[in-house]
Amino acid sequence: MQVIKLNGNHLTFKGRVHGSVGIEYRIEYDKTAFRMEYNYKYVHSEIERRMLCGADDSNVTYELTPLKRGIFVIFEVEGFRGQETSRKKHTIVVI
């Protein structure tokens, strides 16, 4: 568990997703407490993705901006083929 004190800034979480292989990454959080922006960037170029089988590997970024003050829990969840393999808990204190 990690405790993070946050004063108006945003949190950034980064992970890897490779859907064709089954590698998953997501964030679980209180949707009333944070606004989320999600971005992804493929590891391979568009040309490589067309030529290679299973070239959908991407790096994902979640940016959470606090909407209110309080103490909240955020989980980073990794999985493989629908099964959870890792869960990291972060306690966030928004002041």
C-alpha angles and dihedrals in degrees: 000000000000127000115211124187111210127192109185097312127112131247123234124204123184130195145151129258124188106170099182090055094040101248110148135185129178143154124234114203144144103280091202091058102046140037110221130211117190125198134171135190124196116234091219127054121252091257092051091048090055092050101040126068112231095011094141094109109139142173113231130202128199117194115193119195116192118242098185143011124264145081116300138174122226124187127204106208125194123187145175123214094339096315121110111238102173138016122186119192122212123185110209123199111197111197 
